[in-house]
């Protein structure tokens, strides 16, 4: 799909218990991004963002800040082939 990219991110810091997943979903929905976000057992958050490059770039910028109560210390990214396997952006549990 031309113009679409997919990026997987791991966000470390104070990112659980601060509505990081809910705010990520709200932001992704607003930007038209598909994929998911979920908490990891080690206290970090994993997300996959798929959409237009400009929207995914905005989402990545947001991840470096997060919601007000969060304290993002590090964001790791990994590019992947856009798969179009996602129909929505969801919070996974």
TORPA-4810 file (N, C-alpha, C, O; in nm, 3 decimals):
<nodes>
NODE_1_0.085_-0.118_0.000_0.000_0.000_0.000_0.089_0.124_0.000_0.163_0.146_0.096_X
NODE_2_0.084_0.202_-0.104_0.170_0.320_-0.111_0.136_0.421_-0.003_0.019_0.447_0.027_X
NODE_3_0.242_0.478_0.056_0.223_0.582_0.157_0.197_0.531_0.296_0.201_0.608_0.392_X
NODE_4_0.170_0.401_0.311_0.143_0.345_0.443_0.269_0.284_0.500_0.347_0.219_0.429_X
NODE_5_0.288_0.305_0.630_0.402_0.245_0.699_0.353_0.182_0.828_0.243_0.210_0.876_X
NODE_6_0.436_0.095_0.882_0.406_0.033_1.011_0.529_0.043_1.100_0.641_0.016_1.056_X
NODE_7_0.506_0.084_1.224_0.615_0.095_1.321_0.571_0.032_1.451_0.460_0.054_1.499_X
NODE_8_0.662_-0.048_1.509_0.640_-0.104_1.642_0.723_-0.023_1.740_0.839_0.006_1.713_X
NODE_9_0.663_0.012_1.853_0.736_0.090_1.954_0.725_0.023_2.090_0.627_-0.044_2.122_X
NODE_10_0.829_0.041_2.169_0.829_0.005_2.310_0.860_0.134_2.385_0.964_0.197_2.363_X
NODE_11_0.769_0.173_2.474_0.784_0.296_2.550_0.815_0.259_2.694_0.740_0.185_2.758_X
NODE_12_0.927_0.311_2.745_0.969_0.282_2.881_0.961_0.407_2.968_0.973_0.519_2.919_X
NODE_13_0.942_0.385_3.095_0.930_0.494_3.191_0.808_0.471_3.277_0.766_0.357_3.298_X
NODE_14_0.749_0.581_3.328_0.623_0.569_3.403_0.511_0.578_3.300_0.458_0.685_3.271_X
NODE_15_0.475_0.461_3.245_0.378_0.456_3.136_0.262_0.361_3.163_0.175_0.344_3.078_X
NODE_16_0.260_0.299_3.280_0.147_0.216_3.319_0.079_0.281_3.439_0.145_0.337_3.527_X
NODE_17_-0.054_0.274_3.441_-0.130_0.335_3.550_-0.147_0.485_3.535_-0.184_0.554_3.630_X
NODE_18_-0.120_0.536_3.414_-0.130_0.680_3.388_-0.216_0.708_3.264_-0.207_0.815_3.204_X
NODE_19_-0.300_0.611_3.227_-0.388_0.621_3.111_-0.313_0.634_2.979_-0.362_0.695_2.884_X
NODE_20_-0.193_0.577_2.974_-0.113_0.582_2.852_-0.184_0.511_2.737_-0.190_0.563_2.625_X
NODE_21_-0.237_0.390_2.763_-0.304_0.316_2.656_-0.428_0.389_2.606_-0.449_0.400_2.485_X
NODE_22_-0.510_0.439_2.696_-0.633_0.509_2.656_-0.600_0.634_2.575_-0.666_0.663_2.474_X
NODE_23_-0.500_0.708_2.619_-0.461_0.829_2.545_-0.397_0.794_2.411_-0.414_0.867_2.313_X
NODE_24_-0.324_0.684_2.407_-0.266_0.640_2.280_-0.378_0.607_2.181_-0.372_0.646_2.065_X
NODE_25_-0.480_0.535_2.228_-0.593_0.501_2.141_-0.664_0.626_2.092_-0.695_0.637_1.973_X
NODE_26_-0.691_0.720_2.181_-0.758_0.845_2.141_-0.677_0.917_2.032_-0.733_0.965_1.934_X
NODE_27_-0.546_0.925_2.052_-0.461_0.996_1.956_-0.455_0.920_1.824_-0.464_0.981_1.717_X
NODE_28_-0.441_0.788_1.830_-0.437_0.707_1.707_-0.567_0.718_1.630_-0.567_0.732_1.507_X
NODE_29_-0.680_0.712_1.701_-0.810_0.725_1.634_-0.823_0.861_1.566_-0.872_0.870_1.453_X
NODE_30_-0.778_0.966_1.633_-0.785_1.101_1.576_-0.700_1.113_1.450_-0.736_1.184_1.357_X
NODE_31_-0.586_1.042_1.448_-0.494_1.048_1.334_-0.524_0.945_1.225_-0.459_0.944_1.121_X
NODE_32_-0.623_0.858_1.249_-0.658_0.757_1.150_-0.560_0.641_1.144_-0.543_0.578_1.040_X
NODE_33_-0.495_0.613_1.257_-0.397_0.505_1.263_-0.463_0.377_1.310_-0.554_0.379_1.393_X
NODE_34_-0.418_0.266_1.256_-0.466_0.134_1.296_-0.353_0.061_1.368_-0.236_0.094_1.353_X
NODE_35_-0.390_-0.040_1.448_-0.289_-0.117_1.520_-0.335_-0.149_1.660_-0.454_-0.174_1.683_X
NODE_36_-0.242_-0.149_1.754_-0.277_-0.181_1.893_-0.179_-0.120_1.991_-0.070_-0.075_1.953_X
NODE_37_-0.218_-0.119_2.117_-0.131_-0.082_2.228_-0.160_-0.178_2.343_-0.274_-0.217_2.364_X
NODE_38_-0.055_-0.216_2.416_-0.075_-0.306_2.530_0.037_-0.285_2.633_0.147_-0.244_2.599_X
NODE_39_0.004_-0.315_2.758_0.104_-0.314_2.864_0.187_-0.440_2.856_0.137_-0.546_2.819_X
NODE_40_0.314_-0.428_2.890_0.402_-0.544_2.898_0.432_-0.574_3.045_0.427_-0.484_3.129_X
NODE_41_0.462_-0.700_3.075_0.487_-0.737_3.216_0.601_-0.660_3.282_0.604_-0.648_3.405_X
NODE_42_0.695_-0.609_3.205_0.810_-0.538_3.262_0.781_-0.391_3.293_0.872_-0.318_3.333_X
NODE_43_0.657_-0.347_3.276_0.620_-0.209_3.308_0.624_-0.113_3.191_0.589_0.004_3.206_X
NODE_44_0.666_-0.160_3.076_0.667_-0.074_2.957_0.538_-0.097_2.876_0.455_-0.181_2.911_X
NODE_45_0.525_-0.021_2.768_0.408_-0.031_2.681_0.456_-0.061_2.540_0.554_-0.002_2.492_X
NODE_46_0.386_-0.153_2.473_0.416_-0.187_2.333_0.301_-0.138_2.247_0.184_-0.147_2.285_X
NODE_47_0.336_-0.085_2.130_0.232_-0.043_2.036_0.280_-0.068_1.894_0.399_-0.065_1.865_X
NODE_48_0.183_-0.094_1.806_0.210_-0.101_1.663_0.119_0.001_1.597_-0.002_0.001_1.617_X
NODE_49_0.180_0.089_1.519_0.107_0.194_1.448_0.119_0.169_1.298_0.229_0.151_1.246_X
NODE_50_0.005_0.169_1.230_0.006_0.154_1.084_-0.084_0.261_1.024_-0.199_0.278_1.065_X
NODE_51_-0.030_0.333_0.927_-0.108_0.436_0.861_-0.021_0.519_0.769_0.091_0.481_0.736_X
NODE_52_-0.074_0.633_0.730_0.002_0.724_0.645_0.126_0.771_0.721_0.123_0.791_0.842_X
NODE_53_0.235_0.789_0.648_0.362_0.824_0.711_0.352_0.948_0.799_0.407_0.950_0.909_X
NODE_54_0.283_1.051_0.754_0.274_1.174_0.833_0.199_1.150_0.964_0.236_1.206_1.067_X
NODE_55_0.095_1.067_0.960_0.018_1.037_1.081_0.101_0.954_1.179_0.100_0.980_1.299_X
NODE_56_0.173_0.855_1.127_0.257_0.771_1.214_0.369_0.855_1.275_0.405_0.835_1.391_X
NODE_57_0.424_0.948_1.199_0.526_1.038_1.252_0.470_1.121_1.368_0.536_1.137_1.470_X
NODE_58_0.350_1.174_1.351_0.286_1.250_1.460_0.263_1.161_1.582_0.281_1.205_1.696_X
NODE_59_0.223_1.037_1.559_0.200_0.943_1.669_0.330_0.916_1.743_0.331_0.910_1.866_X
NODE_60_0.439_0.900_1.670_0.570_0.877_1.732_0.611_0.996_1.817_0.663_0.980_1.928_X
NODE_61_0.589_1.116_1.766_0.621_1.237_1.844_0.540_1.239_1.972_0.591_1.275_2.078_X
NODE_62_0.413_1.201_1.964_0.328_1.197_2.083_0.382_1.097_2.185_0.380_1.124_2.305_X
NODE_63_0.431_0.982_2.138_0.482_0.878_2.228_0.601_0.926_2.311_0.622_0.876_2.421_X
NODE_64_0.677_1.020_2.260_0.791_1.071_2.335_0.746_1.160_2.451_0.825_1.188_2.542_X
NODE_65_0.621_1.205_2.449_0.566_1.288_2.557_0.469_1.208_2.641_0.481_1.203_2.763_X
NODE_66_0.372_1.145_2.575_0.269_1.069_2.645_0.170_1.160_2.715_0.176_1.282_2.700_X
NODE_67_0.078_1.100_2.790_-0.019_1.182_2.864_0.048_1.257_2.979_0.162_1.228_3.014_X
NODE_68_-0.024_1.351_3.036_0.030_1.440_3.138_0.095_1.366_3.255_0.203_1.405_3.299_X
NODE_69_0.032_1.260_3.305_0.082_1.191_3.424_0.199_1.097_3.396_0.260_1.046_3.489_X
NODE_70_0.230_1.074_3.269_0.337_0.981_3.236_0.473_1.050_3.242_0.484_1.172_3.245_X
NODE_71_0.577_0.966_3.245_0.715_1.016_3.235_0.789_0.921_3.143_0.842_0.819_3.186_X
NODE_72_0.793_0.956_3.015_0.857_0.872_2.914_1.008_0.889_2.927_1.060_1.000_2.922_X
NODE_73_1.077_0.776_2.943_1.223_0.778_2.955_1.292_0.735_2.825_1.400_0.784_2.793_X
NODE_74_1.228_0.644_2.751_1.292_0.593_2.630_1.186_0.535_2.536_1.092_0.470_2.581_X
NODE_75_1.203_0.559_2.406_1.114_0.501_2.306_1.200_0.427_2.205_1.285_0.486_2.138_X
NODE_76_1.178_0.296_2.194_1.248_0.214_2.095_1.153_0.192_1.978_1.034_0.166_1.998_X
NODE_77_1.205_0.202_1.856_1.121_0.183_1.739_1.179_0.077_1.648_1.300_0.055_1.643_X
NODE_78_1.089_0.012_1.576_1.129_-0.091_1.479_1.032_-0.081_1.361_0.911_-0.097_1.378_X
NODE_79_1.087_-0.055_1.243_1.002_-0.049_1.124_0.964_-0.189_1.080_1.041_-0.283_1.096_X
NODE_80_0.845_-0.201_1.025_0.797_-0.328_0.973_0.725_-0.302_0.842_0.691_-0.188_0.810_X
NODE_81_0.703_-0.407_0.766_0.628_-0.396_0.641_0.482_-0.370_0.675_0.423_-0.442_0.756_X
NODE_82_0.422_-0.267_0.615_0.279_-0.240_0.637_0.199_-0.361_0.591_0.213_-0.406_0.477_X
NODE_83_0.116_-0.414_0.680_0.049_-0.540_0.651_-0.100_-0.526_0.620_-0.158_-0.613_0.556_X
NODE_84_-0.159_-0.418_0.663_-0.303_-0.397_0.648_-0.384_-0.506_0.719_-0.499_-0.532_0.683_X
NODE_85_-0.324_-0.568_0.820_-0.395_-0.669_0.899_-0.485_-0.605_1.005_-0.565_-0.675_1.067_X
NODE_86_-0.472_-0.477_1.025_-0.548_-0.408_1.129_-0.668_-0.336_1.070_-0.655_-0.266_0.969_X
NODE_87_-0.783_-0.352_1.132_-0.903_-0.282_1.088_-0.930_-0.160_1.173_-0.994_-0.064_1.128_X
NODE_88_-0.882_-0.162_1.298_-0.903_-0.053_1.393_-0.777_-0.035_1.475_-0.678_-0.106_1.454_X
NODE_89_-0.780_0.061_1.568_-0.675_0.070_1.669_-0.737_0.023_1.798_-0.840_0.075_1.841_X
NODE_90_-0.674_-0.076_1.862_-0.734_-0.135_1.982_-0.637_-0.139_2.099_-0.515_-0.138_2.082_X
NODE_91_-0.695_-0.142_2.217_-0.619_-0.166_2.339_-0.625_-0.316_2.364_-0.733_-0.374_2.373_X
NODE_92_-0.510_-0.377_2.374_-0.504_-0.521_2.401_-0.474_-0.543_2.550_-0.399_-0.467_2.611_X
NODE_93_-0.533_-0.646_2.605_-0.515_-0.676_2.747_-0.449_-0.810_2.764_-0.425_-0.853_2.877_X
</nodes>
